Amino acid sequence: MTAATSSELQASSTSPQQSLYEGSTQYCHWRFSPEELARMRYTLNEAAVSAIRNAFEADSPGSSTSISFLTSEEEHLLVKLYVGKIPQLCGHFRFPEEVEATAVSYMKRFYLKNTVMDWHPKNVMLTALFLATKTTNHPISLESYAAHIPRTVPSDVLDLEFLVAQSLGFDFAVWHPHRALWGMWLDVQTLPDASIEELSRAYEAAVGHVRAARLSDAEFIYTPSQIALACLSIASPTLASAWAHAKFPSMPHPPVLDILDPIKTLILRDGSPPDVEAVREVDRRLRLCKNPEKIPGSSAYVKKQQEKERKADEKRMRKAEAARIAMEEGDPFGSELAKKAAAAAELDDDDDDD
């Protein structure tokens, strides 16, 4: 881990050689600028409000005029509240830090592709955590997991599992700052005149800042090692500087130190849970603007299910027709026409991911 931490920082500072992190799906698919994140959330929110407004209007013309839809900032606030509940659940189950950090990343990534007006963060949180226990090799049975969470049944978790995995692009591996920080902790113990007591205090404080960073967008903008070093710098600027100079002895001023200030500002500004009263008001409004097509029993939901069933029936009929053509022509593997019909049936099914 120490070598990986060093190589990652070197790659971002001086070395032309690609680091292991730069070859990861996290680096390729889940890194954005602050402006890109804001634009993605705004665009997603606008599209969701438009679609949900249309659903209300189709069900009852004029019914959407009195609805106050959530903004992208309010959606993010609600997600942040439930991200902050993941450590409490992990403490209840005694899950290790790797599970907690991975579940947080899954949930934050999910809401870069989905809206809270379709999928409430509470249900997504439970599914993201359960999925993280499996991908980090700390599995728990679904029945036992659901039994220890009040008012939760296995279907509450399982129904969203494929949707969450699909929204992640099946990118399950996550590189975490707490692991990079552990590598730095091992390194600083070799520094001359290092006091273990002082180092331990600095490390524990830095771990707290790493956990706070999970409430921010830091992981989407910066590398895990940069975040880890920034957290160490918040805890002990002198120690962080000593580590950087020890890693880059040929440089009077290691360039990695120049990028720490904006990371520290981001963590200190956004690394606290949101105001509960403000979020409670957002959650209250969410009950009124939730997508009616996602509410079992509503007329919009019934219409949506009927449409899905109609499409499924059409798909089955196309497949049956393709099989009939193949049998009539005496070709057990299907003629060219039958193969094309079957392929069309398969493709038509791929665009309905609701």
ZIZI-V434017 format. One record per residue. N is the residue number from 1. PHI is phi in radians with two decimals (none if undefined). PSI is psi in whole degrees, 0 to 359 (none if undefined). Layout:
n=N phi=PHI psi=PSI
n=N phi=PHI psi=PSI
//
This chain:
n=1 phi=none psi=323
n=2 phi=-1.09 psi=316
n=3 phi=-1.13 psi=320
n=4 phi=-1.12 psi=321
n=5 phi=-1.10 psi=315
n=6 phi=-1.12 psi=314
n=7 phi=-1.13 psi=324
n=8 phi=-1.13 psi=316
n=9 phi=-1.21 psi=323
n=10 phi=-1.12 psi=319
n=11 phi=-1.10 psi=323
n=12 phi=-1.39 psi=346
n=13 phi=-1.87 psi=309
n=14 phi=-2.39 psi=327
n=15 phi=-1.45 psi=134
n=16 phi=-1.36 psi=348
n=17 phi=-1.31 psi=136
n=18 phi=-1.24 psi=133
n=19 phi=-1.46 psi=169
n=20 phi=-1.06 psi=320
n=21 phi=-1.09 psi=322
n=22 phi=-1.19 psi=345
n=23 phi=-1.67 psi=4
n=24 phi=-1.51 psi=160
n=25 phi=-1.16 psi=331
n=26 phi=-1.10 psi=315
n=27 phi=-1.19 psi=321
n=28 phi=-1.36 psi=326
n=29 phi=-2.02 psi=343
n=30 phi=-2.25 psi=35
n=31 phi=-2.10 psi=131
n=32 phi=-2.50 psi=163
n=33 phi=-1.50 psi=161
n=34 phi=-0.99 psi=324
n=35 phi=-1.18 psi=321
n=36 phi=-1.12 psi=318
n=37 phi=-1.08 psi=315
n=38 phi=-1.10 psi=319
n=39 phi=-1.18 psi=318
n=40 phi=-1.05 psi=314
n=41 phi=-1.18 psi=321
n=42 phi=-1.15 psi=314
n=43 phi=-1.10 psi=317
n=44 phi=-1.08 psi=317
n=45 phi=-1.14 psi=317
n=46 phi=-1.07 psi=316
n=47 phi=-1.13 psi=320
n=48 phi=-1.16 psi=315
n=49 phi=-1.07 psi=318
n=50 phi=-1.08 psi=313
n=51 phi=-1.15 psi=319
n=52 phi=-1.24 psi=323
n=53 phi=-1.07 psi=318
n=54 phi=-1.11 psi=323
n=55 phi=-1.14 psi=318
n=56 phi=-1.10 psi=316
n=57 phi=-1.16 psi=323
n=58 phi=-1.14 psi=327
n=59 phi=-1.38 psi=319
n=60 phi=-2.67 psi=99
n=61 phi=-0.90 psi=132
n=62 phi=1.52 psi=355
n=63 phi=-1.30 psi=343
n=64 phi=-1.53 psi=350
n=65 phi=-1.15 psi=330
n=66 phi=-1.64 psi=3
n=67 phi=-1.60 psi=131
n=68 phi=-1.70 psi=99
n=69 phi=-1.29 psi=154
n=70 phi=-1.27 psi=148
n=71 phi=-1.54 psi=169
n=72 phi=-1.11 psi=326
n=73 phi=-1.17 psi=321
n=74 phi=-1.22 psi=322
n=75 phi=-1.04 psi=314
n=76 phi=-1.10 psi=323
n=77 phi=-1.10 psi=317
n=78 phi=-1.16 psi=318
n=79 phi=-1.07 psi=318
n=80 phi=-1.06 psi=322
n=81 phi=-1.05 psi=314
n=82 phi=-1.34 psi=333
n=83 phi=-1.05 psi=321
n=84 phi=-1.22 psi=345
n=85 phi=-1.50 psi=344
n=86 phi=-1.07 psi=316
n=87 phi=-1.01 psi=325
n=88 phi=-1.13 psi=316
n=89 phi=-1.14 psi=319
n=90 phi=-1.13 psi=323
n=91 phi=-1.14 psi=323
n=92 phi=-1.10 psi=318
n=93 phi=-1.57 psi=353
n=94 phi=1.06 psi=41
n=95 phi=-1.31 psi=148
n=96 phi=-1.26 psi=169
n=97 phi=-1.03 psi=326
n=98 phi=-1.06 psi=319
n=99 phi=-1.15 psi=314
n=100 phi=-1.03 psi=309
n=101 phi=-1.10 psi=321
n=102 phi=-1.19 psi=318
n=103 phi=-1.08 psi=320
n=104 phi=-1.07 psi=315
n=105 phi=-1.10 psi=318
n=106 phi=-1.05 psi=315
n=107 phi=-1.17 psi=319
n=108 phi=-1.18 psi=322
n=109 phi=-1.18 psi=321
n=110 phi=-0.98 psi=318
n=111 phi=-1.51 psi=9
n=112 phi=-1.54 psi=349
n=113 phi=-2.08 psi=348
n=114 phi=-2.39 psi=164
n=115 phi=-1.97 psi=148
n=116 phi=-1.17 psi=341
n=117 phi=-1.31 psi=347
n=118 phi=-1.75 psi=317
n=119 phi=-2.31 psi=114
n=120 phi=-1.18 psi=137
n=121 phi=-1.01 psi=331
n=122 phi=-1.07 psi=313
n=123 phi=-1.20 psi=321
n=124 phi=-1.15 psi=321
n=125 phi=-1.02 psi=314
n=126 phi=-1.12 psi=320
n=127 phi=-1.23 psi=318
n=128 phi=-1.07 psi=319
n=129 phi=-1.19 psi=317
n=130 phi=-1.11 psi=319
n=131 phi=-1.11 psi=321
n=132 phi=-1.13 psi=327
n=133 phi=-1.11 psi=328
n=134 phi=-1.40 psi=317
n=135 phi=-1.28 psi=341
n=136 phi=-1.73 psi=7
n=137 phi=1.16 psi=40
n=138 phi=-2.27 psi=59
n=139 phi=-1.23 psi=154
n=140 phi=-2.43 psi=146
n=141 phi=-1.15 psi=146
n=142 phi=-1.05 psi=320
n=143 phi=-1.12 psi=316
n=144 phi=-1.17 psi=320
n=145 phi=-1.07 psi=310
n=146 phi=-1.17 psi=325
n=147 phi=-1.14 psi=334
n=148 phi=-1.63 psi=4
n=149 phi=-2.05 psi=119
n=150 phi=-0.98 psi=142
n=151 phi=0.96 psi=39
n=152 phi=-2.28 psi=133
n=153 phi=-2.04 psi=159
n=154 phi=-0.91 psi=325
n=155 phi=-1.16 psi=333
n=156 phi=-1.07 psi=328
n=157 phi=-1.54 psi=313
n=158 phi=-1.25 psi=328
n=159 phi=-1.07 psi=332
n=160 phi=-1.77 psi=358
n=161 phi=-1.08 psi=314
n=162 phi=-1.18 psi=321
n=163 phi=-1.05 psi=316
n=164 phi=-1.11 psi=312
n=165 phi=-1.06 psi=319
n=166 phi=-1.15 psi=320
n=167 phi=-1.17 psi=332
n=168 phi=-1.35 psi=354
n=169 phi=1.18 psi=20
n=170 phi=1.03 psi=26
n=171 phi=-1.56 psi=90
n=172 phi=-1.58 psi=336
n=173 phi=-1.33 psi=132
n=174 phi=-2.25 psi=133
n=175 phi=-1.63 psi=125
n=176 phi=-1.97 psi=144
n=177 phi=-1.08 psi=329
n=178 phi=-1.15 psi=333
n=179 phi=-1.33 psi=322
n=180 phi=-1.11 psi=321
n=181 phi=-1.12 psi=323
n=182 phi=-1.08 psi=321
n=183 phi=-1.09 psi=319
n=184 phi=-1.15 psi=323
n=185 phi=-1.07 psi=320
n=186 phi=-1.16 psi=323
n=187 phi=-1.17 psi=314
n=188 phi=-1.17 psi=340
n=189 phi=-1.20 psi=344
n=190 phi=-1.63 psi=356
n=191 phi=-1.20 psi=145
n=192 phi=-1.15 psi=146
n=193 phi=1.04 psi=31
n=194 phi=-1.51 psi=129
n=195 phi=-1.61 psi=121
n=196 phi=-1.04 psi=323
n=197 phi=-1.11 psi=315
n=198 phi=-1.18 psi=320
n=199 phi=-1.11 psi=319
n=200 phi=-1.11 psi=318
n=201 phi=-1.11 psi=318
n=202 phi=-1.14 psi=320
n=203 phi=-1.15 psi=316
n=204 phi=-1.09 psi=321
n=205 phi=-1.15 psi=320
n=206 phi=-1.14 psi=322
n=207 phi=-1.06 psi=320
n=208 phi=-1.06 psi=320
n=209 phi=-1.23 psi=326
n=210 phi=-1.08 psi=318
n=211 phi=-1.15 psi=322
n=212 phi=-1.15 psi=326
n=213 phi=-1.09 psi=337
n=214 phi=-1.16 psi=340
n=215 phi=-1.44 psi=352
n=216 phi=-1.82 psi=182
n=217 phi=-1.62 psi=14
n=218 phi=-0.96 psi=318
n=219 phi=-1.18 psi=339
n=220 phi=-1.45 psi=343
n=221 phi=-1.93 psi=323
n=222 phi=-2.10 psi=164
n=223 phi=-1.38 psi=158
n=224 phi=-0.99 psi=321
n=225 phi=-1.21 psi=324
n=226 phi=-1.12 psi=318
n=227 phi=-1.13 psi=317
n=228 phi=-1.07 psi=316
n=229 phi=-1.18 psi=324
n=230 phi=-1.11 psi=319
n=231 phi=-1.15 psi=322
n=232 phi=-1.15 psi=324
n=233 phi=-1.21 psi=324
n=234 phi=-1.10 psi=318
n=235 phi=-1.27 psi=319
n=236 phi=-2.72 psi=93
n=237 phi=-0.98 psi=323
n=238 phi=-1.13 psi=317
n=239 phi=-1.18 psi=319
n=240 phi=-1.10 psi=319
n=241 phi=-1.15 psi=320
n=242 phi=-1.12 psi=320
n=243 phi=-1.09 psi=315
n=244 phi=-1.11 psi=318
n=245 phi=-1.18 psi=327
n=246 phi=-1.23 psi=328
n=247 phi=-1.38 psi=330
n=248 phi=-2.18 psi=68
n=249 phi=-1.13 psi=338
n=250 phi=-1.46 psi=356
n=251 phi=-1.91 psi=123
n=252 phi=-1.05 psi=326
n=253 phi=-2.41 psi=97
n=254 phi=-0.97 psi=128
n=255 phi=-1.02 psi=334
n=256 phi=-1.08 psi=335
n=257 phi=-1.21 psi=337
n=258 phi=-1.28 psi=339
n=259 phi=-1.67 psi=1
n=260 phi=-1.31 psi=325
n=261 phi=-1.03 psi=311
n=262 phi=-1.13 psi=329
n=263 phi=-1.19 psi=316
n=264 phi=-1.09 psi=320
n=265 phi=-1.10 psi=317
n=266 phi=-1.08 psi=315
n=267 phi=-1.16 psi=315
n=268 phi=-1.21 psi=331
n=269 phi=-1.42 psi=318
n=270 phi=-1.93 psi=3
n=271 phi=-1.54 psi=22
n=272 phi=-2.07 psi=149
n=273 phi=-1.07 psi=150
n=274 phi=-1.27 psi=164
n=275 phi=-1.13 psi=124
n=276 phi=-1.10 psi=320
n=277 phi=-1.13 psi=319
n=278 phi=-1.12 psi=319
n=279 phi=-1.24 psi=326
n=280 phi=-1.07 psi=321
n=281 phi=-1.16 psi=320
n=282 phi=-1.11 psi=317
n=283 phi=-1.14 psi=324
n=284 phi=-1.12 psi=317
n=285 phi=-1.20 psi=330
n=286 phi=-1.08 psi=326
n=287 phi=-1.07 psi=333
n=288 phi=-1.59 psi=338
n=289 phi=-2.02 psi=13
n=290 phi=-1.12 psi=143
n=291 phi=-0.99 psi=117
n=292 phi=-1.12 psi=338
n=293 phi=-1.24 psi=348
n=294 phi=-1.81 psi=4
n=295 phi=-1.82 psi=106
n=296 phi=-0.97 psi=134
n=297 phi=1.74 psi=338
n=298 phi=-1.28 psi=156
n=299 phi=-1.13 psi=325
n=300 phi=-1.14 psi=322
n=301 phi=-1.13 psi=316
n=302 phi=-1.07 psi=316
n=303 phi=-1.08 psi=319
n=304 phi=-1.11 psi=316
n=305 phi=-1.14 psi=322
n=306 phi=-1.12 psi=321
n=307 phi=-1.14 psi=320
n=308 phi=-1.12 psi=319
n=309 phi=-1.15 psi=322
n=310 phi=-1.09 psi=317
n=311 phi=-1.13 psi=321
n=312 phi=-1.13 psi=320
n=313 phi=-1.11 psi=317
n=314 phi=-1.10 psi=322
n=315 phi=-1.13 psi=316
n=316 phi=-1.09 psi=322
n=317 phi=-1.16 psi=321
n=318 phi=-1.14 psi=319
n=319 phi=-1.15 psi=318
n=320 phi=-1.12 psi=321
n=321 phi=-1.14 psi=319
n=322 phi=-1.10 psi=320
n=323 phi=-1.19 psi=322
n=324 phi=-1.11 psi=317
n=325 phi=-1.08 psi=319
n=326 phi=-1.12 psi=318
n=327 phi=-1.17 psi=321
n=328 phi=-1.15 psi=327
n=329 phi=-1.52 psi=359
n=330 phi=1.24 psi=19
n=331 phi=-1.87 psi=104
n=332 phi=-1.13 psi=340
n=333 phi=-1.69 psi=0
n=334 phi=1.57 psi=136
n=335 phi=-1.32 psi=176
n=336 phi=-1.07 psi=321
n=337 phi=-1.13 psi=317
n=338 phi=-1.14 psi=321
n=339 phi=-1.12 psi=319
n=340 phi=-1.15 psi=320
n=341 phi=-1.13 psi=318
n=342 phi=-1.16 psi=320
n=343 phi=-1.12 psi=320
n=344 phi=-1.11 psi=322
n=345 phi=-1.12 psi=320
n=346 phi=-1.17 psi=317
n=347 phi=-1.15 psi=323
n=348 phi=-1.10 psi=335
n=349 phi=-1.43 psi=347
n=350 phi=-1.43 psi=346
n=351 phi=-1.71 psi=13
n=352 phi=-2.12 psi=85
n=353 phi=-1.83 psi=19
n=354 phi=-1.21 psi=none
//
